[in-house]
Amino acid sequence: MAGERPFLSTSSLVENYNLLLTYMKKCKEKSKDCTSLIPSSRFLGELQELLERGPMSFDRVIELIGEKVSSAISCDLCVEAFKEVYKVPVACEEAKKTLLRQLAGWYVEMLEALGYVKVKYAWKP
């Protein structure tokens, strides 16, 4: 998985997408439907509108995306993927939190790559 990235990701917000990629691979292997984690154009449009309203922290974006997709994430599959990627056991909520961070990064990076939003990086001068 080293070096692999989801479609239209830039790695500007999330450097490593291994958990997301492993989760999606496991989903496919186990014939589960994880398509709800792939953002629709409608969802991306809604996210774009929210981001254009004013400054928003990345943590808030993660929270908003979590409200939308958290119920679609399989705890068992997420924990299994987390253990495979990071080589440590973890509770469901921690695994989901990490996966949601990667999902949020992917969605925002996708919007940025398409030219719909401009991300301001607080750590850059």
C-alpha positions in Angstrom: 0.0 0.0 0.0 3.0 2.3 0.3 2.5 5.3 -1.9 -1.0 4.4 -2.9 -3.7 7.1 -2.6 -7.4 7.4 -3.1 -8.7 9.1 -6.3 -8.0 12.8 -6.5 -6.2 12.9 -3.1 -3.1 15.1 -2.9 -1.7 14.1 0.5 -1.8 17.8 1.5 -4.0 17.1 4.6 -3.5 13.4 5.1 -0.1 12.0 4.3 -0.9 8.3 4.7 -4.2 6.8 3.5 -3.2 3.2 4.4 -6.1 2.7 6.8 -8.7 3.9 4.4 -7.3 1.9 1.5 -7.0 -1.3 3.7 -10.6 -0.8 5.0 -12.0 -0.4 1.4 -10.0 -3.5 0.3 -11.3 -5.6 3.2 -14.8 -4.3 2.4 -14.5 -5.6 -1.2 -12.9 -8.9 -0.1 -15.8 -9.6 2.3 -18.4 -8.5 -0.2 -19.6 -5.7 2.0 -21.1 -2.5 0.6 -18.8 0.4 1.4 -19.9 2.6 -1.5 -21.5 5.0 0.9 -18.0 6.1 1.9 -17.3 7.3 -1.6 -18.6 10.8 -1.7 -21.3 11.6 -4.2 -21.2 14.9 -6.2 -24.2 16.1 -4.1 -22.3 15.4 -0.9 -19.2 17.1 -2.2 -21.3 20.1 -3.2 -22.8 20.3 0.3 -19.3 20.1 1.8 -18.1 22.8 -0.6 -20.9 25.1 0.5 -20.1 24.6 4.2 -16.4 25.3 3.6 -17.2 28.4 1.6 -19.3 29.9 4.4 -16.2 30.8 6.4 -13.1 29.4 8.1 -13.6 25.9 9.5 -11.1 23.8 11.4 -10.2 20.4 10.1 -11.5 18.9 13.3 -14.9 20.4 12.6 -14.9 19.0 9.1 -14.1 15.6 10.5 -17.0 16.0 12.9 -19.4 16.9 10.2 -18.3 14.1 7.9 -18.6 11.7 10.9 -22.2 12.7 11.4 -22.9 11.8 7.8 -21.0 8.5 7.4 -20.0 7.1 10.8 -23.0 4.7 10.8 -21.8 3.2 7.5 -18.5 2.2 9.0 -18.3 -1.4 10.2 -16.6 -1.5 13.6 -15.3 -5.0 13.1 -13.8 -4.3 9.7 -12.3 -1.0 10.8 -10.6 -2.6 13.9 -9.3 -5.4 11.7 -7.9 -2.9 9.1 -6.4 -0.8 11.8 -4.6 -3.8 13.4 -3.3 -4.8 10.0 -2.0 -1.3 9.2 -0.7 -0.2 12.5 0.1 -3.7 14.1 -1.7 -2.8 17.4 -5.1 -3.7 18.7 -7.5 -0.8 19.2 -11.0 0.0 20.3 -13.7 0.6 17.7 -14.1 4.3 18.4 -10.4 5.0 18.0 -10.2 3.0 14.7 -13.3 4.9 13.4 -11.8 8.2 14.5 -8.6 7.5 12.5 -10.6 6.3 9.5 -12.9 9.4 9.6 -9.8 11.7 9.7 -8.6 10.0 6.5 -12.0 10.2 4.9 -12.4 13.9 5.7 -8.9 14.6 4.4 -9.7 12.8 1.2 -13.0 14.6 0.6 -11.4 18.1 1.2 -8.3 17.2 -0.9 -10.7 16.1 -3.6 -12.5 19.4 -3.6 -9.2 21.3 -3.6 -7.8 19.2 -6.5 -10.9 20.0 -8.5 -10.5 23.7 -7.7 -13.7 24.1 -5.7 -12.1 25.1 -2.4 -8.9 26.7 -1.3 -7.4 25.2 1.9 -5.4 27.5 4.1 -2.7 25.7 5.9 -2.2 27.3 9.3 1.2 25.9 9.8 2.5 27.5 6.6 3.8 31.1 6.7 
